[in-house]
């Protein structure tokens, strides 16, 4: 990792490791792995769910490693295809399950993910938090709500600018709810 960072810094591509915009990266300041998600959670419960799932995934991977169990590995181009599908279509479409060789809807994937990390969630005391992922899939993400807010404003006769302002108003209200 450090050789990679040094090569990028030496080439003048980045100032330091904090400028790496990977999905997951070692923290520059703390002994942790940072995860960056594409849809910033505007709901506190959603944020806690993402954090709980992340910690449970890391715990599960560590546990499997300790038990001398392997984890399936796929080519980056295949993983990137699912990243693109998620970015393009959101949770309204399916992702490719490379083990099954078919498209699988988000509800099924979330159910499978929860069961995969349930043992770790029980140990960490965050079963309710990971179960909330089902609510996110049922209700939609912040991106879904932002798009719906924008479309509703347009349908009511708002200009493009006014519709965008309605989205900003929704973001402020959603982000500060319960604070």
C-alpha positions in Angstrom: 0.0 0.0 0.0 2.7 2.5 1.0 4.7 1.7 -2.2 1.6 2.5 -4.2 1.0 5.7 -2.4 4.7 6.7 -2.7 4.6 6.0 -6.4 1.6 8.3 -6.9 3.0 11.0 -4.7 6.4 10.8 -6.5 4.7 11.1 -9.8 2.8 14.2 -8.6 -0.6 12.6 -9.1 -1.6 13.1 -5.5 -0.3 15.2 -2.5 -0.6 12.4 0.0 -2.6 9.3 0.9 -5.6 11.3 2.0 -6.2 12.2 -1.7 -6.9 8.5 -2.7 -10.6 8.2 -3.5 -10.9 4.4 -3.3 -14.1 2.7 -2.1 -12.1 1.3 0.8 -8.7 2.6 2.0 -6.5 2.6 5.1 -7.0 5.7 7.2 -4.1 8.2 7.2 -4.8 9.2 10.8 -6.4 6.2 12.6 -5.7 2.5 12.6 -8.9 1.8 10.6 -10.2 1.1 7.1 -12.3 3.9 5.7 -15.2 3.1 3.5 -16.6 5.6 1.1 -20.1 5.1 -0.2 -21.5 6.7 -3.3 -24.9 7.7 -1.8 -24.2 9.8 1.3 -26.7 8.9 3.9 -29.0 11.7 4.9 -30.8 9.6 7.5 -29.0 8.8 10.8 -30.5 5.3 11.0 -29.3 4.6 7.4 -25.8 5.8 8.3 -25.7 3.6 11.4 -26.9 0.7 9.3 -24.1 1.2 6.7 -21.5 1.5 9.5 -22.8 -1.7 11.2 -22.8 -3.7 8.0 -19.3 -2.5 7.3 -18.0 -3.5 10.7 -19.8 -6.9 10.5 -18.3 -7.6 7.0 -14.9 -6.9 8.3 -15.5 -9.0 11.4 -16.9 -11.9 9.2 -13.9 -11.7 6.9 -11.5 -11.7 9.8 -13.3 -14.6 11.5 -13.2 -16.6 8.3 -9.5 -16.0 7.9 -9.0 -17.1 11.5 -11.0 -20.3 10.7 -8.7 -20.8 7.6 -11.7 -20.3 5.3 -11.3 -18.6 1.9 -13.4 -16.0 0.4 -14.4 -15.9 -3.2 -12.5 -13.4 -5.3 -13.6 -11.9 -8.5 -11.8 -9.9 -11.2 -12.0 -6.1 -10.7 -13.7 -5.7 -14.0 -16.6 -7.9 -12.8 -16.9 -6.0 -9.5 -16.7 -2.7 -11.4 -19.6 -3.8 -13.6 -21.8 -4.1 -10.4 -20.5 -0.7 -9.2 -21.5 0.8 -12.5 -25.0 -0.9 -12.3 -25.5 0.4 -8.7 -24.4 4.0 -9.7 -26.5 3.9 -12.9 -29.7 2.2 -11.7 -29.7 2.4 -7.9 -31.5 -0.2 -5.9 -34.3 -0.3 -8.4 -32.4 -2.8 -10.6 -30.4 -5.9 -10.0 -26.8 -6.7 -9.5 -24.9 -9.6 -10.9 -24.3 -12.5 -8.5 -21.2 -14.0 -10.0 -21.5 -17.2 -8.0 -24.9 -17.8 -9.4 -24.1 -16.2 -12.8 -27.4 -14.3 -12.8 -29.0 -10.9 -11.9 -30.3 -10.8 -8.4 -32.6 -8.1 -6.9 -31.4 -5.9 -4.0 -33.9 -7.4 -1.6 -32.5 -10.8 -2.1 -28.9 -9.6 -1.9 -29.6 -7.7 1.3 -31.3 -10.7 2.8 -28.3 -12.8 1.9 -25.9 -10.2 3.3 -27.7 -10.0 6.6 -27.6 -13.8 7.0 -23.9 -13.8 6.0 -23.0 -11.4 8.8 -25.6 -12.3 11.4 -23.2 -14.2 13.6 -20.9 -11.2 13.7 -23.8 -8.8 14.3 -24.9 -10.9 17.2 -21.4 -10.8 18.7 -21.2 -7.0 18.1 -24.7 -6.3 19.3 -25.9 -4.6 16.2 -28.6 -7.0 14.7 -31.3 -4.4 14.7 -29.0 -2.0 12.9 -28.2 -4.4 10.1 -31.8 -5.4 9.8 -32.6 -1.8 9.0 -31.0 -2.4 5.6 -34.3 -4.1 4.6 -36.1 -0.8 5.4 -33.7 1.0 3.1 -34.3 -1.3 0.2 -38.1 -1.2 0.8 -38.2 2.6 1.2 -35.4 3.6 -1.1 -32.1 5.5 -0.6 -31.5 9.2 -0.2 -30.8 9.4 -3.9 -34.3 7.9 -4.6 -35.9 10.5 -2.3 -33.9 13.3 -3.9 -35.0 12.3 -7.4 -38.6 11.9 -6.2 -38.6 15.3 -4.6 -37.2 16.9 -7.8 -39.8 15.1 -9.9 -42.7 16.1 -7.6 -41.6 19.8 -7.7 -41.5 19.7 -11.5 -44.9 18.1 -11.6 -46.3 20.9 -9.5 -45.0 23.4 -12.0 -41.7 24.4 -10.5 -38.8 25.5 -12.7 -35.7 23.4 -12.8 -34.0 25.8 -10.4 -37.0 25.7 -8.0 -37.0 21.9 -8.2 -33.3 21.8 -7.3 -34.0 24.2 -4.4 -36.8 21.8 -3.2 -34.2 19.0 -3.2 -31.8 21.2 -1.1 -34.7 21.9 1.3 -35.5 18.2 1.6 -31.8 17.4 2.2 -31.6 20.0 5.0 -34.8 18.7 6.6 -33.8 15.0 6.3 -30.2 15.5 7.5 -31.3 17.5 10.6 -34.3 15.4 11.5 -33.9 14.2 15.1 -30.8 16.2 15.7 
